[in-house]
C-alpha cells in the first residue's frame, strides 16, 4: 500500500494542487445529476479560458492525453486524407502512428531530437493536406515547436496541435493562433492527476467532423451532445469519470484563480532558475536554446555519473522523481519537470541541493 | 461547488466504498515508480480473482466501460468478420454499433426489451462468426442474459461478454464459462468511481489479436507490454490514471476482503428485498422473472405518478438518485440500482420508506 510522498519532477504526472486533492473525494454524484451537469458546464467554460478560445465544442475526454490525440485524428481524417505531421520526438512519432491508423496518408516532416521543427517546412510539405499536425511541447526532448506561424499559413488545412505539456505552462492561444483542434492532458501543467484529455475544436473543424468516426467512444459529435456544447438537447453518451471531472474543475480553478498568465510566469521562472542552476554546475542542456520548455528541462547526464543509480538515489533518499531519456537518449539524458503545483522555486532549490550531493559523491 | 451527499440508487455510478475514497487521495506517484508498478501488478492480480480467470492479459483500461467495449471489438475484429451480437437493450445496441465501426459485418439477434436473449438463437445465427457478443447484465432493462451455455457452443468463434453491470454483483466465471473477452466498468458493483474499464482476454483470443488495430490508445498488444502481463520487458505506453488505479485497487480489496461470493450474496439479498418490497406495494416489475438482476431492478411507474416529478422529489427531499427508463420506456419505467457499497439493506429500507411517502401523497 504505497504512501510514499514524492516530489514529482519527472515528465508528468506532477503533484496535484491541494484544491484538486480535496475535490477528488467530494461525495459521488450521478452523471446526469443537475449538480454534476452544472459543474461539467463550468468545467468546459474554464477549459475555454485556459485554451484561450470561444469554441463551443470544448470538453474533457474520458481518457488520458493519448486519447485526446486519437480523438483529434479519428474525428477529422477520412481515408486517404493527407496529414502532414511534425516528428522530432516520441509524441510526434505517436501522432504519425495514430494518424496512419485513422486512415491518413502521413507526410512526415522530421527534425533531430532536441531541435524544433521549422514551421515553413511543415507548411511546404504538401500542396493540399487535410491536416497539419504538430506537438507544441515535446515531452520526450523538452523542445517547444513554433505553432503561431502555422495558423497564418495553413490555408485550407486544419491545424491540429498537441498541447499536452504546454497548456497552462507556456502561452497557448487557440483562437489567436488559428489552431483548429488542440488537446491536452490533466497531469502536466494543469496540476491534476492523469485521466482526462481536454480538447477544443474550432467551428471550422466542427463543420468537417467525420459523421461516423471509427471510434464510438471518442466520437465528438456524440460527446458534444452530452456536454451540451452542441445544439439540441443534452443526450447521454457514456458515464463521465465523475471524480476526475471534480479534480479537473478544481485544477482549472487553481490555475484561473492564480491567473493564467501568472501560471505561465511561474513556470517560466522555475524553468529559468533550474536551467541557470544546471548551467552554473557545468551541465549541458539538451534542447536547443530559444526553444527550451521551462516546464520540462532536458539535460545531458554528466560524465562519470551512473544515471539510473543517480535517479534511484534521488527517489530513495529524497523521494524526488525525475525522468530518464527516451529512445536513443535512454541513459544519456535526464528529463526534469516543473509542472503545475510542482513548479515552485522551493522544488528547484531542493533539486539543485540534491544534485550537488550526487555530484560530490 | 457540489457537496450534496447522494444515495446513488440509479444505474451507476454507485456510492464508492470508504476504502476507495481514502485511496483516491494517496500521494501521487509516477506511472513508472516501482511502488506504482507493484500496485498495478497487484490490481491486475485482483482483477483475475474477480473475473475468475488465470488470463495473463488482464488489466484496467484507461477509459470507462464503453472504452472496454470498444477495445474488445477493435482488437479482434478484422474487416468483414461476422460478429453475432445480442440486442435487447441500449448496451446491446451499442455493441452492434461499435462492432460495425470496427469493420464487422454485424448479425443482430434481438429480443424485446425486458426479455432475455435465447442463447440457442445466438449460437445458430451464423455458421462461422468470428465473434459472438452479448451483454451479461443489460443496464437499460435490468435483464440478465444467459452466458454460461454460450461458451460450450461457441465453436471457433470468440465469446465476447459485457460484464459492466454484472462483475462482482452476480456470478461471472470467465474461465468456467469459456468467455474469451470480458470487460467491465468500475462504477457499478465494484464500488469505485467511473473512469476505468477492467478487461480480460483468454490466451485463445490473444493469439488472434489484430496486430495493428485501428485504435492505438486501446491496442491490447501495446497495453499488455506496459502492465507486464505479456512476455518481454515492461514498456511505457501511456500515462496510467494513477489515482483511479489506486481507487480500483482499493475497491477490489474491499470486494475480495468481503469475499467475492459474499458480495454476490449481498447483492442478491438486497435485490430480493427491494423486489419483494415493490411487489408488496402493488408495483409491477419490468424484467422477465427468472432473469432479473438483483443489482438493477426495473419497475413500471405506478399509474397516477408523475415519474420525473417523483424522481426529483426523491433527489431533493432525500438525496436519493434513481434512474428513469431509456428509449421507448422513458417516462414509464424506473431503474433502481443496488450496486457496490450502495447494496445495503438500509438503503432498501430507506428507498421503500421514501416510496411509501410518494405513493401516499
Interface residues (C-beta under 8 A of the other chain):
Chain A: X1 X2 X3 X4 X5 X6 X8 X10 X12 X13 X14 X15 X16 X21 X24 X25 X26 X27 X28 X29 X30 X31 X32 X33 X35 X36 X38 X39 X62 X63 X64 X65 X66 X67 X69 X70 X74 X94 X97 X98 X101 X102 X185 X187 X193 X194 X195 X212 X213 X214 X215 X216 X217 X237 X238 X239 X240 X241 X242 X243 X244 X247 X315 X321
Chain B: X1 X2 X3 X4 X5 X6 X8 X10 X12 X13 X14 X15 X16 X21 X24 X25 X26 X27 X28 X29 X30 X31 X32 X33 X35 X36 X38 X39 X62 X63 X64 X65 X66 X67 X69 X70 X94 X97 X98 X101 X102 X185 X187 X193 X194 X195 X212 X213 X214 X215 X216 X217 X237 X238 X239 X240 X241 X242 X243 X244 X247 X315 X321
